[in-house]
Each structure stands twice: as C-alpha cells, then as structure tokens.
Amino acid sequence: MYSKELLIDIYLVMNQIRGFEEKALQFFQKDKLRGSVHLYIGQEAVAASVIALLNDQDYITSTHRGHGHGIAKSRDLKRAFAELMGKETGFCNGRGGSMHICDLDKGNLGANAIVGGGLPIAVGGALAQKMRGINNITATFFGDGASNQGTFHESLNLASVWKLPVVFICENNGFGISVPVSQSTSVEDISVRAAGYNMPGYTIDGNDVIAVLDTFSKCLERARAGEGPSLIEAKTYRWKGHWTGDPEVYRTREEVESWVAKCPIKRLRQYLLENKLATESELISAEQHAAQDVQDAVDFAEASPEPDPKTVMNNVYADEEAV
Amino acid sequence: MSIKTYANAIRDVLAQELRRNPEIFVMGEDIAKQGGIFGCTRGLLDEFGEDRVRNTPISENTFVGAAVGAASVGMRPVVELMYMDFIYLAMDQILNQAAKIRYMFGGKVKVPLVVRGQQGVGRGNAGQHSQSIEGLLMNIPGIKVACPSTPADAAGLLRTAIRDDNPVVFIEHKALYTTKGEVPDDPEFAIPFGKCSVAREGADVTIVCNLLYYHRVMEAAKELEKQGVSAEVIDPRTLVPLDIDTIVRSVRKTGRLVTVHEAHRTMGFGTEIAAQTVEKAFAYLDAPPERIGAKMCTLPFNLGLENAVVPQVSDIVAAVRRTMYQ
C-alpha cells in the first residue's frame, strides 16, 4: 500500500541517521565534538516514517535527541554535522549545537533542550496554520519523560479545545536518563492519556516502519481534515546511553542486545526484500548512498570555518542596536 | 488628542493594530467576552471575532509557548497575562524559548511576540498578585522590557511593541488603569524604544522612576520644590533597551542621582542605573546615588503593612535630602 519509492527513501533516511550518529559518537570519543550529544540510534523508524509523510510547509518540533528529526526534515546532513561541530556553516551558525538544530525553511521549528519545551511551540505552529487557513499540520516529537511535564498535559488540552492540526508523537525509549518509565510514569501505555484530552491515542511498535506509517497516516488525515489532534506513543529503545558520556549503570548488556536484535533498519530491509519491494542491489545502493552522504557531511563540516568571535553579539535581537 | 484612561489607551491601540494587520491576534485569560479583568480588551471580541480574540485555559506556560510558536512562523500574537506574577508559570517559554530562539538558531527566526499585563500594589492583592518583575527580566538577553507610566506612553510604547520583531514584555500597572491623560489620535503614533522621557526639568537632583512611582516621584518633586530643591524627573520608558545616556547627561548637570521603583531594592533596575551612572559620571557625582525600592519582604495584605514595604513619597523626599547631606 506504500509505494516502493517511499519505502526505499525511508530506508535511505534511516541509514543516513544511523551513519550520522555513529560518526557523531566517534567524533565525541575523539574529542572532536563538545557538549552533550544525544544519539538517536535505535529510534530511526519513528522520525524517518513520520516525516516521510510531511511536506516542507508542515512543521515539526524536536527534542534534545533531535538529529534524526532534523536530518529527515531537512535532508541536509552537511549543515547538521557542521552544527554539531559548532561551525559557521551549521544550521545555527554554531550558536545552537547538537540540541538546537532548526531549519524554518523546511518546517523544522527547532530541537529543544528543555524536556517538554517544544510542545507549546508546536501548538502555536498549528494555531498559525489553522488561523491562516492552510492545510498543513504540525508534528511534535518528544520522549516518555516529557509526558510527565505540565506542558504535555496543557498542550494536549489546548490543542484539543482549539481543534488544532497537531500530532503528538511520544517516542517512549524506556528511560528518562537513568530512570525507567515504570518508576516515573503512572501508566504503562502513555497513549491512554489521550482519553483525558478527548483525542485518539495509539500505542504502536516504534521499530516497525509500517506500523508508524499506518498510524501516523490516520492522525495526519484527521489533522488535515480539521478534526483535531492525536497522540501516538511509539515504543522503541535507545541503544546508546542518554548521552555519549553515559556510564549506563541502569541497564544490562543483555537488555540492550535484545533491542539491537530488533533493529528497525534490519526489519525494514527484511520487509522490503520479503515483499519484493526492493532488490538486494537497490538496498545496497541506498546504504552506500547514505554512507557517502555521511562522509560528505563530515568532510564539509571539518573543512568549514569557525564562527568569527567578532560576530558573537549578532542576532541577540532582530534589530542589532538593542542592548 | 483625546483624553483617555490608561486602560482605554491600551485597548484602542490593540484595536487599531488588529485592524491594520490580520496576522496580529490577542489571547489570554478572560480577555474575550469579559474584555480582560481590567477592561484592556473590552469590545475587541465583537469587532474581531473569537479567532483573533482568544480566551485561553489557565495554562500560562502553554499559551505563552503557543504564542512563541505562532510568532516563530510569522504571526504577531499579543498575549495578556492577567497578573504579571503569573509570568513565573510561563518563564520557561519566555526565558528559555522566546528570548533565545533567534540567537540559538543563528538569527534565522524572529519572534515578534508581546506579553503584556499588569503588576504592582494598589488593590490589596497580597504576595502573589502584587509583585514587580521588571528587574528579573532585565537579566535575560533577547527580550525587551517596556513600562509605560501614562496613557500616552502606554499607547505609543504598545504600538512600538506590537510592531517590534522581538519578544517584548510590556508591563502595565494596576493602579494606573483609571488614570487619565491626553493621547494622540493618530493611529501611527508610536514612541521609539530606548528613549527616556524627561518629565520634569530640574537642576539639583536627577530622579529616575517609572510606572506608579513616576506619579509618586512627581508628587515628591512638588514637595521638594517647596523646600527649594529642583528635581529633574526621568522616566526610562523602556528598561531594555535602556537610554542611559539621557540619565548620565542629567546627572552630569545635577550631580545627584536617586532611583525610585516599587520593585524590591536589591537588583531592581535602580541598581543597574546607579552602577552605570557611577561608571560613566563618577567625577560629576556630589553624593553617592540613592536607590529607593521595596524592602526585601513579601508584599503583605494589610494596607499599613504594604505601605511599610513599598516606598512612600516621604521616603523619596528624604532620599533626595540625603544626597544633599541634609
């Protein structure tokens, strides 16, 4: 029911994200990246599938773990890696870094380093879309941890009351830093919270591209039809620590390996082959394409200039004279 | 010119701007049919409809955040906070989001947002409904802070705030809504940010003040005149950006500085103005600057106690006399 082109493109994006994140980890370990780097490895199916169904006028908001969403929305690995390295050519000219990738031209209203900080902004994006009478929607990505912030509850309520075209996508990856969801969250399935805000809620396997596409399509259709918001909880797992320096004392190697065995990329690969939607050589070609894009991005970022410290005070205000 | 109350001056500018630009909208608690608890949005619902005059749930962080999101994509929301004390509930969206988005995203996004509401004493609202918040906001790069003291300033500064491409916190004072004054009828009347108003010229002392304390200082200045002291009264009108040059020029003339505000004295805007004035006009000062502000105490309910916390006209007069070693 999904075109071969769409699915192979999703496969490409998932491989781009994976390769990008592996490179980011290597660079962090070699002290070539500073700051907090939160890797999306293991969760690629969610960003790649949801964003494959959006256009550039649809908005997203993202999180501290935002490289995957940013890559899928902008399809520009170069400016993303340059931003990780703090370079002038990055999405934010080196002012934002890993946690603040933003690309308004492509509808990315920004990653956000405050857990739950992006949800109200997404509601505002959707409010603008509705007030302008345009048939676009906003998808907001957040984690299980954000579902315990007031902004989650307030945003679902406000979006519901105002019937806004927004889809709330909770990526439940099992942990808020070191604390398992069972110790922080009152419900087993976060999607049940949708009932409190009079909207549909779905819990799905977030490692299954087809499940994400099926569920998000329904929510997208509802939003575009002006029927209001929905909540999706995509259960997934982050293979790496909360951040690149996480000692990971809170989980076992066996647990991590059990999820590595459920790799969303391998799963899509198998699905495409089994359903004869792609040949082995088409998939290898996508993998090579992704690897080349990652290498090009790294080369671009490394060759890019540092920002000029003389420009540090630029853009505090839209009119520069204000101080 | 028309004689208007401070509340009506605000309402009329909102109406004029809503008429001018369809991307402007207002939202907040009880602002639609009720017209806001101080009447600043009265009648707007009838003219502009519920799409552009929106009642919100009592979810300050999220409706301010929604305004930040809408502003980021080019809408021009004007959000009312019923009491400025409630800004603390929305502080993440103001401090971590609105103020930083432009800079953090490399200058590629503008956030043309106005958050307006009233603060201060005057209605016996006690500790959580009477605070003055401007000093805290001055410590956040990326937002502007306007504080109108008169109906004309309210009108002129609000129009500038709405047309500004940055997040502006527009601080009104609850005790001023019924005060009256002349306001230009020109629907383009705007007062630029970063320009002090010299409300009264004088030779002996410079007094910097705003909002309710602009009026109390003007009272004190009359009293001082009877005592033979000529006070120059300066209202900065916007604290960010701050027109320090006008203040410094005045102090070079008078040799004395007194800052007066209702906000707590510690780290109030007077602290910053005194520090900058000392840096820029040390040799001209005949006395240490005096900073007058509320005691470091929660604002009490009882009127006598409240008056004991916030400065009185007699405190202002006494501070001026101290700068004259009297």
Boltz contact constraints between the chains, C-beta under 6 A:
constraints:
  - contact:
      token1: [A, 92]
      token2: [B, 105]
      max_distance: 6.0
  - contact:
      token1: [A, 92]
      token2: [B, 106]
      max_distance: 6.0
  - contact:
      token1: [A, 93]
      token2: [B, 106]
      max_distance: 6.0
  - contact:
      token1: [A, 95]
      token2: [B, 103]
      max_distance: 6.0
  - contact:
      token1: [A, 95]
      token2: [B, 104]
      max_distance: 6.0
  - contact:
      token1: [A, 95]
      token2: [B, 106]
      max_distance: 6.0
  - contact:
      token1: [A, 96]
      token2: [B, 104]
      max_distance: 6.0
  - contact:
      token1: [A, 100]
      token2: [B, 104]
      max_distance: 6.0
  - contact:
      token1: [A, 102]
      token2: [B, 105]
      max_distance: 6.0
  - contact:
      token1: [A, 104]
      token2: [B, 108]
      max_distance: 6.0
  - contact:
      token1: [A, 104]
      token2: [B, 109]
      max_distance: 6.0
  - contact:
      token1: [A, 109]
      token2: [B, 72]
      max_distance: 6.0
  - contact:
      token1: [A, 114]
      token2: [B, 92]
      max_distance: 6.0
  - contact:
      token1: [A, 114]
      token2: [B, 96]
      max_distance: 6.0
  - contact:
      token1: [A, 120]
      token2: [B, 62]
      max_distance: 6.0
  - contact:
      token1: [A, 120]
      token2: [B, 65]
      max_distance: 6.0
  - contact:
      token1: [A, 120]
      token2: [B, 66]
      max_distance: 6.0
  - contact:
      token1: [A, 120]
      token2: [B, 93]
      max_distance: 6.0
  - contact:
      token1: [A, 121]
      token2: [B, 65]
      max_distance: 6.0
  - contact:
      token1: [A, 121]
      token2: [B, 68]
      max_distance: 6.0
  - contact:
      token1: [A, 121]
      token2: [B, 69]
      max_distance: 6.0
  - contact:
      token1: [A, 123]
      token2: [B, 66]
      max_distance: 6.0
  - contact:
      token1: [A, 124]
      token2: [B, 66]
      max_distance: 6.0
  - contact:
      token1: [A, 124]
      token2: [B, 69]
      max_distance: 6.0
  - contact:
      token1: [A, 124]
      token2: [B, 70]
      max_distance: 6.0
  - contact:
      token1: [A, 125]
      token2: [B, 69]
      max_distance: 6.0
  - contact:
      token1: [A, 125]
      token2: [B, 73]
      max_distance: 6.0
  - contact:
      token1: [A, 127]
      token2: [B, 66]
      max_distance: 6.0
  - contact:
      token1: [A, 127]
      token2: [B, 70]
      max_distance: 6.0
  - contact:
      token1: [A, 128]
      token2: [B, 70]
      max_distance: 6.0
  - contact:
      token1: [A, 128]
      token2: [B, 73]
      max_distance: 6.0
  - contact:
      token1: [A, 128]
      token2: [B, 75]
      max_distance: 6.0
  - contact:
      token1: [A, 151]
      token2: [B, 61]
      max_distance: 6.0
  - contact:
      token1: [A, 151]
      token2: [B, 62]
      max_distance: 6.0
  - contact:
      token1: [A, 154]
      token2: [B, 59]
      max_distance: 6.0
  - contact:
      token1: [A, 154]
      token2: [B, 62]
      max_distance: 6.0
  - contact:
      token1: [A, 155]
      token2: [B, 62]
      max_distance: 6.0
  - contact:
      token1: [A, 158]
      token2: [B, 62]
      max_distance: 6.0
  - contact:
      token1: [A, 315]
      token2: [B, 102]
      max_distance: 6.0
  - contact:
      token1: [A, 315]
      token2: [B, 103]
      max_distance: 6.0
  - contact:
      token1: [A, 315]
      token2: [B, 107]
      max_distance: 6.0
  - contact:
      token1: [A, 316]
      token2: [B, 103]
      max_distance: 6.0
  - contact:
      token1: [A, 316]
      token2: [B, 141]
      max_distance: 6.0
  - contact:
      token1: [A, 316]
      token2: [B, 142]
      max_distance: 6.0
  - contact:
      token1: [A, 317]
      token2: [B, 166]
      max_distance: 6.0
  - contact:
      token1: [A, 318]
      token2: [B, 110]
      max_distance: 6.0
  - contact:
      token1: [A, 318]
      token2: [B, 165]
      max_distance: 6.0
  - contact:
      token1: [A, 318]
      token2: [B, 166]
      max_distance: 6.0
  - contact:
      token1: [A, 322]
      token2: [B, 241]
      max_distance: 6.0
